[in-house]
């Protein structure tokens, strides 16, 4: 039975890259039935797109999203990794709408959806550096994949190298905080009550206040590290995180324990 939700927000899928967890995303999408879908940037990674690498699981995600667009409104908001699509924005094809930002009234409150790369100085002044960082990030994910394969094989839980880097490097933590504060400050200035971003791969739901007011800041995270999404149902937002990998690890441990007990 699929869960019915009013709004589904996804961002930073990075389809077409090695790090994209497309199988898990397909598993998740099979469990929900949204009335509206908002794709908040970096859905297809055009920066790192290669004809030689676009697996069937990635294509299944695209097909599933297109099937949703045949039934419900789907908003595709451009990000920095799919910025090539901005030359065609705004465009509408049936229920599928391509745009750079989205303003919505939801249950009487004003929302502002946009990817968030506008706050990234490297995107404005040194795009080559941002792209180099993107390749470095993808390499880290590849290494992480090998490490996790070994950990799972010995019954240990997965780990995220990129999460550890972000948590331990003070500049990374400061960047995330600055991003959230800047998004909130502009949203308060624009008079919206909620601002919803992607870009920094950091799922979040919190209220940010300054001297001029407050705003609810939300970030849908990503499908490389956090496997997260935002769901709106019954007048409330929920930050969803895919947990199947933990279940697999626990099951594998249990099976090993049973096998040892029998032996």
Order of alpha helices (4+ residues) and beta strands (2+ residues): beta-beta-alpha-beta-beta-alpha-beta-beta-beta-beta-beta-alpha-alpha-alpha-alpha-beta-beta-beta-beta-beta-alpha
